[in-house]
Amino acid sequence: MRQHKQISPLEFNRLYESGALKNGLIIDVREPFEWEYYHLEESKLIPMQTIPQVLDQLPEDKTLYIICAHGVRSETACRFLTEQGFEDVVNVAGGMAAVAAERGFAYD
């Protein structure tokens, strides 16, 4: 069985700030109210429970960076996506809380 990758919040922010993630797709699997509170400009909101309905709209030729609030929902979404055949799936460890903390924003 395929495994997805993990990326630390520090490494994710470094790649995000350098523009290196532009060739990938950042998918935020939180709920709309969470996304409205704080999100990354380049991210696409796809709440976790809606992923099965949009599978055919996700690019198979891009790295999918999956993020949630703390890394739990994104881990589940990553597992599901790799089970569906997506090969380049990356979980953002610690989620938006950790990414925001690295950027100096208190998410929680």
N, C-alpha and C positions, 0 to 999 in steps of 0.2 A: 504494500500500500504506500502511496506517495505521502510525503510529509511536507507541510508548509514550513516556511522559514519564520524566524523571529528577528525583530530589529529593536534595539534599545531606543528609548526616547531621545537620548543624546545623539545617536547616529541618525535617527530619523530627522531630527531638527537640523543637523548638519547638512544632510542631503536636501531637505526641503529649502533651507535658506540659500543653498548654492544653485538651486534650480534643477538639480539632478533627478528630481522625481517627475519632471514634466513629461517624460516618456511613459510614465506609469499612470495609474489611476488610484487616487486616494478615496476609499469608500468608507464613509462614516455610518456605522450601523446603529447609532443611537436613535432615540425618538426625536421627533421634530422640536419639542420644547427644549430638549437638551442641546440640540444643534443650534437653536436660536440663541441660547445663552452664550455659547462660545464654540466657534468652529474655525477651521482653516479655510481660507478663501478658495483654494483649488480643490477642496474636497467635494464629493458628491454624496448627498444624503440618500441612503437606501436603508431604512429601518430593517433590522435583522429578519423579522418575520416576513418581510416582502421579498427577500432575496430569491426564493424559489420562483416567484412570478416574473422576475426580470433576468433570469439566467441567460436567455437568448439575446439580451441587450448588452451583456458584459463582454468586453474584448478579450479574446483568448490569446492575443499576441502582445499584451501588455502586462507588466507587473501590477498586481492588485495589492495595494497597501490597505489593510483593513484595520480600522480604529473604532474604539467605543469609549466608554467613560473610564474604565479601569483595566481593560484587557480581557475580561471574561467573555462577554458577548462576541468580541472580535475573534477570540480563540475558537469559539463554537462555529462562527461563520467561516473561518479559514478551513476548519475541518470539513465542513459541508462542501465548500467550493472545491477542495482537492478531491473529495469523493465524487464530485460531478465531473471531474476530468480537467479542471483548471490546474496548470502546472506551475505557474509563477505567482504564488500567493504568499504574502508576508503579513504576519501579525505584528502590530505595533505594541510591544510589551508595555504594560502599565497604563495604556490608553491615553485619552485626552488629558486626564489629570496629571500624568507624568510628563507629557509633552508640554502642557501649559506651564507646569512648574519649572521646566527647563527654560522656558521663555520668560519667566518672572511673573506669571499670572497665577494667582491662587484660585484654582478651579473649584475646589470643594469648600 
